[in-house]
Amino acid sequence: MLSKNAIVSLWNVPRRLTVGSQQTIESVERHLMDGNVEYAAKRASGRLQPLELLPVRSGTGDAYKQHCLQEGQREGQFKLIALQYQADCPFPFAEFRTDLTTHSVD
């Protein structure tokens, strides 16, 4: 289970990187900080917890979309949310995980 402050996302990780590896986590964290001053400030102050990357099965994005459509979202208006607090996401991502351990950047 993720912490209540966790952010969930669906990204395709390049083959040269392994989801959950320290190198991948640090790379994503640097990218987020470089592209978003607010993200960097919140991480520095501790208002955002360390990033966690959790691998999910192939097809999870499609399952997430179908879930959203079943909940009433119009297909023509569907957009995949890049980052979202877990508490705001009713989709059961834990059921699609392919690992049992997590790694984080402190």
C-alpha positions as CSV (number, residue, x, y, z in Angstrom):
1,M,0.0,0.0,0.0
2,L,1.2,3.5,-0.8
3,S,1.3,6.3,1.6
4,K,-1.7,8.7,1.5
5,N,0.6,11.3,0.0
6,A,1.7,9.0,-2.8
7,I,1.4,10.1,-6.4
8,V,0.4,7.6,-9.0
9,S,1.3,7.7,-12.6
10,L,1.4,5.5,-15.7
11,W,4.6,6.0,-17.7
12,N,6.5,3.9,-20.2
13,V,10.0,3.5,-18.8
14,P,12.8,3.1,-21.4
15,R,14.0,-0.4,-21.8
16,R,17.5,0.6,-20.6
17,L,16.0,1.6,-17.2
18,T,14.3,-0.7,-14.7
19,V,11.1,0.4,-13.0
20,G,11.9,0.8,-9.3
21,S,15.6,1.0,-9.8
22,Q,17.4,3.8,-8.0
23,Q,18.7,5.1,-11.4
24,T,15.2,5.3,-12.8
25,I,13.8,6.9,-9.7
26,E,16.5,9.5,-9.6
27,S,16.1,10.3,-13.3
28,V,12.4,10.8,-13.0
29,E,12.8,12.9,-9.8
30,R,15.4,15.1,-11.6
31,H,13.1,15.6,-14.6
32,L,10.2,16.5,-12.3
33,M,12.3,19.0,-10.4
34,D,13.8,20.5,-13.5
35,G,10.4,21.0,-15.1
36,N,8.4,22.2,-12.1
37,V,9.7,24.7,-9.6
38,E,6.7,24.0,-7.3
39,Y,7.5,20.2,-7.3
40,A,11.1,20.9,-6.4
41,A,10.1,23.3,-3.6
42,K,7.6,20.9,-2.1
43,R,10.1,18.0,-2.2
44,A,12.7,20.2,-0.5
45,S,10.4,21.3,2.2
46,G,9.0,17.8,2.8
47,R,5.5,18.6,1.8
48,L,5.8,15.9,-0.9
49,Q,7.0,12.5,0.1
50,P,9.8,10.7,-1.8
51,L,8.9,9.4,-5.3
52,E,7.9,5.8,-5.6
53,L,7.8,4.0,-9.0
54,L,5.8,0.8,-9.0
55,P,5.7,-1.5,-12.0
56,V,2.3,-2.5,-13.3
57,R,1.2,-5.1,-15.9
58,S,1.0,-4.3,-19.5
59,G,-2.6,-3.1,-20.3
60,T,-3.0,-1.2,-17.0
61,G,-3.5,2.1,-18.9
62,D,-6.3,0.5,-20.9
63,A,-7.9,-0.9,-17.7
64,Y,-7.7,2.5,-16.1
65,K,-9.4,4.2,-19.1
66,Q,-12.2,1.6,-19.1
67,H,-12.7,2.2,-15.3
68,C,-13.0,5.9,-15.9
69,L,-15.4,5.4,-18.7
70,Q,-17.5,3.1,-16.6
71,E,-17.6,5.8,-13.9
72,G,-19.1,8.2,-16.4
73,Q,-16.2,10.0,-18.0
74,R,-16.9,10.7,-21.7
75,E,-14.4,8.9,-24.0
76,G,-14.0,12.1,-26.1
77,Q,-12.9,14.0,-22.9
78,F,-10.7,11.3,-21.5
79,K,-7.1,12.3,-20.7
80,L,-4.6,10.3,-18.8
81,I,-3.6,12.2,-15.7
82,A,0.2,12.2,-15.5
83,L,0.4,12.7,-11.7
84,Q,-2.3,12.2,-9.1
85,Y,-2.6,11.8,-5.4
86,Q,-3.6,8.2,-4.6
87,A,-6.4,9.4,-2.4
88,D,-7.9,11.2,-5.4
89,C,-7.7,8.1,-7.6
90,P,-10.3,5.3,-7.2
91,F,-8.7,2.9,-9.6
92,P,-7.2,-0.1,-7.9
93,F,-3.6,0.2,-9.2
94,A,-2.4,-2.2,-6.5
95,E,-4.2,-5.1,-8.3
96,F,-2.1,-4.4,-11.4
97,R,1.3,-4.3,-9.7
98,T,4.0,-6.8,-10.8
99,D,6.3,-6.4,-7.8
100,L,6.2,-6.9,-4.1
101,T,8.8,-4.4,-3.0
102,T,9.1,-0.6,-3.6
103,H,12.1,1.7,-3.8
104,S,12.1,5.4,-3.1
105,V,14.3,8.5,-3.2
106,D,14.9,10.1,0.2
